[in-house]
Amino acid sequence: MNFFDIINVPLGYLFKGIYLVVKNYGFTIILFTLAIKVLLLPLNIKQQKSMKKMQALQPRLAKIQEKYAQDKEKQSMETMKLYQEAGVSPMGGCLPMLLQLPILFALYNIIRRPLSYIAMMGKDQIAEIAAKYPIEEGTAALSQLELAKLENIINFDFFGFDLSIIPNLTSVYVVIPLLAGATTYLVSVISSKISGSGNNNAAGNMKMMNVIFPLMTAWFSISLPAGLGLYWIVSNLFQIAQMFFLNKILKVDTSFASVDEVHFRERKKKKKK
């Protein structure tokens, strides 16, 4: 057992449990994705509240930029001071995507090694199966994905797509990384609009991430089994729906946005007392 099994094994049991119920690999990934999103919902609610506060700060941020237009260092200091007083983060829109990374790594291991994490087979059992399929000298050993298909342990078909295949630019499977990248971009853009950071010069890093994350997603999706790309697409679509829904129902205190800086700081001091 390695260190990453701390997350691989529990998620593997969750994945296996869903698969035993639905008996479909693609729907298992979809339901697994939704289960993860539900588990992360409290953190997403907290983050979206922060984003709404960020949006309310935009008029005050604009005043800071105008007041210190010739002094970028002072502008940056006053901007960060305002963020701290309001309790918001300019990088708030990135958090939902960052939270996916350890889950993605775990899911990659689960998809890459289905005999270990879905069928829950030990090394000896896997070795027995591998011994049934001798390979030519100099040829790479069969992967667990290939062994699982050969033994019909898992059916990777999902509406005609083999989710164990790694997509390439010359096949129909290219639609998976393209959709994964496109939906990641939509998540970034919508996050920026909700937080208002798209109109904030101090959020240049966020704008850069809006480009980097979709490209990374597309690259990983075309380099790894299609099942992982499906996870990313479903996760992004759910994230988009969740952001729109939470943006409508969440109410946050934005009174700080309508008071001047002095009164705002005095109000914060009184709250601390």
C-alpha positions in Angstrom: 0.0 0.0 0.0 1.4 3.4 -0.9 0.7 6.9 0.5 -1.8 7.7 -2.3 -4.0 4.7 -1.3 -5.2 6.9 1.5 -7.5 8.5 -1.0 -7.4 5.9 -3.8 -8.8 3.0 -1.8 -11.9 4.8 -0.3 -12.8 6.3 -3.7 -12.2 2.9 -5.3 -14.8 1.4 -2.9 -17.2 4.2 -3.8 -16.6 3.7 -7.5 -17.0 -0.1 -7.2 -20.2 0.3 -5.2 -21.8 2.5 -7.9 -20.6 0.1 -10.6 -22.2 -2.9 -8.9 -25.5 -1.1 -8.8 -25.7 0.4 -12.3 -23.5 -2.1 -14.2 -22.4 0.6 -16.6 -18.9 2.1 -16.6 -19.9 5.5 -18.1 -22.9 6.0 -15.8 -20.6 4.9 -12.9 -18.3 7.8 -13.7 -21.2 10.2 -14.0 -22.7 9.2 -10.6 -19.3 9.1 -9.0 -18.7 12.6 -10.2 -22.0 13.8 -8.7 -21.3 12.1 -5.4 -17.9 13.9 -5.2 -19.7 17.2 -6.0 -22.2 16.7 -3.3 -19.4 15.9 -0.8 -17.7 19.2 -1.8 -20.9 21.2 -1.7 -20.3 22.9 1.7 -16.9 24.2 0.5 -18.4 25.4 -2.8 -21.1 27.3 -1.0 -18.5 29.0 1.2 -16.5 29.9 -1.9 -19.4 31.3 -3.9 -20.3 33.5 -1.0 -16.8 34.9 -1.1 -17.2 35.4 -4.9 -20.4 37.4 -4.4 -18.6 39.6 -1.9 -15.9 40.0 -4.4 -18.4 41.3 -7.0 -19.8 43.8 -4.5 -16.3 45.2 -3.9 -15.8 46.2 -7.6 -16.8 49.9 -7.1 -14.4 50.3 -4.3 -11.7 48.5 -6.2 -12.2 50.9 -9.1 -11.8 53.9 -6.8 -8.5 52.5 -5.5 -7.3 51.9 -9.0 -8.2 55.5 -10.0 -6.8 57.1 -6.8 -3.4 55.3 -7.1 -3.2 55.0 -10.9 0.4 56.4 -10.8 1.5 54.3 -7.8 1.1 50.6 -8.6 2.7 49.5 -5.3 0.3 51.5 -3.2 -2.6 50.4 -5.4 -1.6 46.8 -4.8 -1.3 47.3 -1.0 -4.6 49.1 -0.7 -6.3 46.4 -2.8 -5.0 43.6 -0.7 -6.0 45.5 2.5 -9.5 45.8 1.2 -9.6 42.1 0.4 -8.5 41.3 3.9 -11.1 43.6 5.5 -13.9 42.1 3.4 -12.7 38.6 4.0 -12.4 37.6 0.3 -9.8 36.1 -2.0 -9.1 37.4 -5.5 -8.3 33.8 -6.5 -11.5 32.5 -5.2 -12.8 31.3 -8.6 -9.8 28.9 -8.8 -10.6 26.9 -5.7 -13.3 24.6 -7.2 -10.8 23.5 -9.9 -7.9 23.1 -7.5 -10.0 20.9 -5.2 -10.5 18.5 -8.1 -6.8 17.8 -8.5 -6.3 15.1 -5.7 -9.6 13.5 -6.8 -8.4 13.5 -10.4 -5.1 11.8 -9.4 -7.1 9.2 -7.4 -9.5 8.6 -10.3 -6.6 8.3 -12.7 -5.2 5.5 -10.6 -8.6 3.8 -10.3 -9.2 4.0 -14.0 -5.6 2.9 -14.8 -5.7 0.0 -12.3 -9.3 -1.3 -12.3 -8.3 -4.7 -11.1 -6.7 -3.3 -8.0 -9.2 -0.5 -7.1 -12.5 -1.7 -8.6 -12.2 -5.5 -8.7 -10.2 -5.3 -5.5 -7.8 -8.0 -6.6 -4.4 -8.6 -4.9 -1.1 -8.7 -6.8 -1.1 -12.6 -6.9 -4.6 -12.6 -8.5 -3.6 -10.0 -11.1 -0.4 -12.0 -11.8 -2.4 -15.1 -12.5 -4.6 -13.3 -15.0 -1.5 -11.7 -16.7 0.1 -15.2 -17.0 -2.8 -16.3 -19.2 -1.8 -13.8 -21.9 1.8 -14.4 -22.8 3.4 -11.5 -24.7 6.2 -11.4 -27.2 9.7 -10.6 -26.1 10.4 -6.9 -26.1 6.7 -6.0 -25.9 5.4 -4.0 -23.0 3.4 -5.9 -20.4 -0.4 -5.8 -20.7 -1.9 -3.0 -18.5 -4.7 -3.7 -15.9 -7.1 -1.9 -18.3 -6.3 -4.3 -21.1 -6.5 -7.3 -18.7 -9.8 -6.2 -17.4 -11.2 -5.9 -21.0 -9.8 -9.3 -22.0 -11.3 -11.0 -18.9 -14.6 -9.1 -19.3 -14.3 -8.0 -15.7 -15.5 -4.4 -16.6 -17.5 -3.3 -19.6 -15.9 0.0 -20.7 -18.5 0.7 -23.5 -20.5 3.8 -23.1 -22.8 4.5 -26.1 -20.2 3.2 -28.5 -17.2 4.8 -26.8 -14.6 2.6 -25.2 -13.7 4.7 -22.1 -10.5 2.8 -21.6 -9.0 4.2 -24.8 -6.7 7.2 -24.8 -8.1 9.7 -27.3 -6.1 11.0 -30.3 -6.5 13.9 -32.7 -7.4 11.6 -35.7 -10.4 9.8 -34.1 -13.9 10.6 -32.9 -12.6 10.4 -29.4 -11.0 13.9 -29.8 -14.5 15.3 -28.9 -13.8 14.2 -25.3 -10.7 16.4 -24.7 -12.3 19.3 -26.7 -15.4 19.2 -24.5 -13.3 18.9 -21.4 -11.3 22.0 -22.3 -14.3 23.9 -23.4 -16.4 23.2 -20.3 -13.4 24.1 -18.1 -13.1 27.4 -19.9 -16.8 28.1 -19.2 -16.4 27.4 -15.5 -13.5 29.9 -15.4 -15.4 32.6 -17.3 -18.6 32.2 -15.2 -16.5 32.2 -12.0 -14.9 35.5 -13.1 -18.3 37.1 -13.9 -19.8 36.0 -10.6 -16.8 37.4 -8.6 -16.4 40.4 -10.9 -12.7 39.7 -11.2 -12.9 39.9 -14.9 -13.1 43.7 -14.6 -10.4 44.0 -12.0 -6.8 44.8 -13.1 -5.5 43.2 -9.9 -6.8 39.9 -11.0 -4.4 39.3 -13.8 -3.4 36.0 -12.4 -7.0 34.9 -12.5 -7.3 35.8 -16.1 -4.1 33.8 -16.9 -5.6 30.8 -15.1 -8.7 31.1 -17.2 -6.5 30.2 -20.2 -4.1 27.8 -18.5 -6.7 25.5 -16.8 -8.7 24.7 -20.0 -5.5 24.0 -22.0 -4.2 21.7 -19.2 -7.5 20.0 -19.0 -7.6 19.3 -22.8 -3.9 18.1 -22.7 -4.5 15.7 -19.9 -7.8 14.5 -21.4 -6.0 13.6 -24.7 -3.1 11.9 -22.8 -5.2 9.7 -20.5 -8.0 7.2 -20.8 -11.3 8.7 -22.0 -13.0 7.9 -18.8 -11.1 10.6 -17.1 -12.2 13.1 -19.7 -15.8 12.1 -19.1 -15.3 12.8 -15.4 -14.0 16.3 -16.2 -16.9 17.1 -18.6 -19.6 16.0 -16.1 -17.8 17.7 -13.2 -17.6 21.0 -15.2 -21.3 20.8 -16.3 -22.4 20.2 -12.7 -20.2 23.0 -11.5 -21.7 25.4 -14.0 -25.3 24.5 -13.0 -24.3 24.7 -9.3 -22.8 28.2 -9.7 -25.9 29.6 -11.5 -28.2 28.0 -8.8 -26.1 29.2 -5.8 -25.7 32.6 -7.3 -29.5 33.0 -7.3 -30.3 31.7 -3.9 -27.3 32.7 -1.8 -27.6 35.9 0.2 -24.5 37.6 1.6 -23.9 40.8 3.6 -22.6 43.4 1.1 -23.2 46.4 3.3 -19.4 47.0 3.3 -19.6 47.9 -0.4 -21.7 51.0 0.2 -19.7 52.7 3.0 -16.5 54.7 2.7 -13.2 53.2 3.8 -13.0 54.9 7.2 -16.5 53.8 8.3 -15.8 50.3 7.0 -12.7 50.0 9.1 -14.4 51.4 12.2 -17.2 48.9 11.8 -14.7 46.0 11.6 -13.0 47.2 14.8 -16.4 47.3 16.6 -17.1 43.8 15.5 -13.8 42.5 16.9 -14.6 44.1 20.3 
